[in-house]
Amino acid sequence: MTNKTSFLATSLSGLLALVLGACTNEVTDGGNTPADGPVPISFQTPETRAAKDGFGADDAFSVWGWYADNAAGTNPRQVFNAEEVTNVGGNSWSYDGTQYWIAGKTYDFYAVYPTDVNAQVSQDGTITIDDFDASQTGADALDLMTASATDVDGSNPPSAVGLRFGHLLSRLSFTVTSEGDAVIVTSAALVGAGYKGSYIGGVWNLLQTSTEQSPFVSTNISLTTDALSATFFGGDLLLMPDADLTDVTLKLKYQYANDTEEREAILSLHTSQTEKWAAGCRYNYAVTIPLNGVDVKLTVTVKDWEQSDHSVQW
């Protein structure tokens, strides 16, 4: 896969299109059979403002799909069950076992990216993801997205069924800057942020939160007159949206180069601008260590996933 933190297509910032269909063994029984034969499933990924830097060979997502006699879901039958769909280069996608549309049927499709998560989807579209681990950072951080396309007419299938993927995570970055003095940040820790959890039907259940010891810790960061800025935690974090940041803090221990006294700052991430994190948004936190040992400052800029200016309404 390409860089995992070059993140996936989102309802805020991207689109994937799929052409999906039903079982081959039912095509001859009233199936969708134009003169040139049954209509097979194919896939394409048009150029979009994707959350990752384009899809590459071996990238893959999972698809679930059902058809029924009507939009009410009468006599449903599953045709995709976590089917892995893999990019084989450019806009070409492949999966095992061709499926075809059936005329007179109504289709619902659901997708999850990436494939290596513990995901389940029910016929009513409830997506469940168990034991998701967001402890990796920077280039190793794992994004998570879902998509759906429902009430698709098998009698007149589109050339591509649009699956608009939306991020289930929030994207965070943390930088520190000295206003001029040489400073050593002996430790920085993000405390109280959920990094393990389960997701069901649009709601996250946080199972484990970060501490001063792990997993989001940086140590011995030197800010010199030649390099007065640095990034914490090895790069971006992709975390579960948190509905209440009251107990989430950034804890710093630092000292000025000309002073042996170790100082501490505990900075709350709960502000008037960010009372919570929203899925699909980017939060750029900036820590400023001022001259003369006065209070450390924390500011945050809220943008969309791709760094465009974005106004968040709570």
N, C-alpha and C positions, 0 to 999 in steps of 0.2 A: 504494500500500500504506500501511496505517497504520504508525506508528512502528516501524521494524524492530527496535528493541531492546525493544519491548513484546512479548515473545517468544512463540513458538509452543507449541502444545499438546504435552505430554510424557508419557512413561510415569510420570514423577514428578508431573506436574501437568496432565494434560489428556487429551481424547478427541475424535476426529473419527469420524463414522459415514458410511459410503458404501453405496450400493446399486449394485453393478456387475454386468455380465453379458457375454454372448457375442455372436457376430456375427449380424446380421439375416438374412444369406443362408442360415443354417442353421436358422432357427426353424421353417420349414415342414416340415423333415425330422426328425420326431420331436421337435420343439421343445416348449418349455414354453408351451403355448397353452391357458389356461383360457378359460371362456366369454366373458370380456370381452377376449380377445386376448392376444398375447404380453406377457410381463412386461418392461417396459423398465427401463433403468438410471435411477436418480435419486439425488440427493445431499442430505444434510442435515448440519448442524453444530449439534448440541444444545448448550445452555449448559453450559459446563464451567469448571473452574479452568484456563483457557487460559494458555499462556505468552505469547501476545500479548493485547492488550486487545480481544479479540473480532475476528472476521473482518469485513472490510468489502468493499465493492464493488471488484472487480478483483484482490483477493487470489487466488492460484492455487497449486495443487500439481500434480505430475505423477504419473500412475498407469501402472503396468505390470501386465498380467494374462495368465494362461494358463488354459485348461481342458484336461482330459485325461479318459480313459475311467474312471479310478479314482484313488484317493489315491496309488497307486504312480507315477503320472505317465505311464501308457501312452498313446501317440498324442497327445502334447501339441500344442496350437495356440495361438498368441499372439493375443489379442484387444485388448490395449491395449499400446501402445509409446510411452512417455513422453507419453501423452495429457494435454494441459493442461486442467485442470478449474478453472473460474473462478467466483468468487462474483459474482452479479449483484444482490446486495442481500439483506440479512437472512439467512435460511437457504436461499436459492435458489442453486443451482449449475448451471452449464451447460458443455457441451463439444460439439465438432462430431461429428455422426454418432451417432445413437442405437444402443446395443447392447442385446441381450436375453439372458436366461438360456436355456440349453438343458438340458432334462431329461436325467438320466442322466450328466451331466458333473460333474467335480469341479474347482473353481476355486481358483487361488492369485492373490493380489493384493499389490502392493507400491507404496509411494508415497514421494515425496521432496518436501520443501518447503524452499526455494522452487523455482520452475521455472527460474530463470536461473542454474543451476549445471550443470557438465559431469558429468552423472550417466548411468550405464548400469546396467541390472539384467538378470541372467541368469535363465534359467528355474528354476534351483535356488534363487533368492532372493539370490544374492550381489550386493550393492550396491557399485558402484564410483563414486567421485566424484574426478575428477582436478583438480589445480591449484586447490584451494580457497584463496581469499585472505581472511584474517581480519584484515586490517590496519586496517579502518575501526573507528571508536570512537563511543561515545555513540549519538546518534540514527541514525547511519549504519551501525552495526554490523550484520552479517548473521548471523542465526541459521540453523541447519541441522538438519533433522529427517528421520527416516525412519519408516515404519510398514509393517506387513504383516498380512494375514489369509489363512490357508491352509486347505485342505480344506473349502471351502464347497460345499455340496450344491446343484447346479443344479436338482434335482428339487423341492426344497423351500427355495427361497431365502428368507433372512430379509428382513424389511422394510428392514433397514439392516445392511450388513456393517461391523462395527466395526474401524476402523483406529486403533490406539493409537499415536500418534506419540511418539517418544523423541528427546531432544536428543543430538546428536553432539558438542556443544561444552560447555565450561565457562564460567561467567559470573563475571567478576572486577570488583571495584571497588577503588579506592585513594583514601583520604582522608588528609590531613595536618592535624594540630592542634598549635598551640603551647600550652604550659601557661601562658603569660601574657606572655612577652616578644614584642615585635614582631619578626618574622622575615621575611626574604626567601629563598625557595627559588629560587636562580638556575637550577637545572636538576634535573629528575627524569627518570630513564629506566628502563624495564623492559628488562632485558638477558637474553638467552638463552631467551626464550619463543618457541615455534614459532608462526608466523603464516601460513605457506604450507605446504600439504601435500596429500597424496592419501590417500583412504580406500578400503579394500577389505575386505569381509567382516568388519567390526567392528574393524579395525586401522588406525591412523593412521601414515603415513610422513611425518615432518616434513622439509620441503624447504628451509625458510629460517627462521632465528631472528632475533629482534630484537637490535639493537645500541644503543650509547649515542647513536647518531645518528638511528636511525629503527627502526620507525615510532611507537613509544610513548614520546614525549618531551613534557615540559611545561617551560616556562621562565618565570622572573620572576613567581613566585607570591608575592604580598605577604600576609602574615598580620599583621594589626594588632590592636590592643586592641579594635577594634570588630568585627572578623571574624577570629577565631582559627582557623577551619577552612576548608579548600578541598579540591576534588577534582582529582586528577591525570587527565591524558589525555583530558579532555573528556567523561568519563562511563564507562559500563561497557565492558569488553572481552569479546568472545566468542572464546575461543581453543581450539585443539585440546587435549584432555586430554593431560597430560604425565605419563608413567609415572615420571619421575625428575626432581625439581626441584633436584637438587644444584647444577646450574650456572645456575639462574635467580635473578637478584638484582634488587633495586631500589636504584639508585644515586642518591644525593642530593648536591647541593652547595648550601650555604645559609650565611647569615650573620645574626647578630643586628643589629637596626637600630642599636644603639649601639656596634657593633664592626665594623671593616672587615675583620676576618679571615674568609676563606672557609673553611668547614669541609666535610668530606666524610663521608658515611656509606654503607657498602655493606651492605645488609641481605639476607640469604639468605631465600628463600621456602621453603626446605626446612626444615621444623620437625617436631617429634614429632607434631603434629596434621595437617600437610599435607606428607607425603612425596611426594605426587603429587596431581594434579587429576583429578577424576572427571567424566565427562560427566553433564550435568543438575544439577550442584551449583553453588551460588553461594559465592564466597569474597570476603568483605569484609575487605580489608586496611586496617588503621589505623596510621598513622605518628604518633608523638608526639615532638615536639621539646621537651625539658624545659628548665627554667630552668637558668641557670648553666653551660651548655655541657657537661653530662654526656651520656652515651651516648644516642643516639636509639633509641627503642623501636619495635618492630613487633609488632603482634598481628593475629590473623586469626580471624574468626568464620565457621564453615561452616554454610550453610543450604541448603534446597532452592531451586529456581529462583525461587520466588515469595516468598522471604524468610522462610518458616516455619522454626522451629527444626528442625534436622536433624542426626542423629548419623551420621557417616560411619565405616564400618568398613573398615579397610584389610586 
